[in-house]
Amino acid sequence: MSDSSKSSAVRAIDRINLRLSPAMFEAIDDARSSRPGNVSRNTWIAEAIEEKLVRDVQFGRQDPDWKRHA
């Protein structure tokens, strides 16, 4: 499929592939198990992404010229 035929629109809910090390999965599962109730990996990861986005906006990091390792 050529780049021109790919849609750049994101659906209301879309799937992605995410590669994480076994150690990262273990850390996520440890964090999930410390919470009350049953929190799925997907929910935990989505919450972590949302928290990161809020922090980046709060500290002005949404600027494309901002460099994390500057």
Buried (B, 14 or more C-beta within 10 A) or exposed (E): EEEEEEEEEEEEEEEEEEEEEEEEEEEBEEEBEEEEEEBEEEEBBEEEEEEEEEEBEEEEBEEEEEEEEE
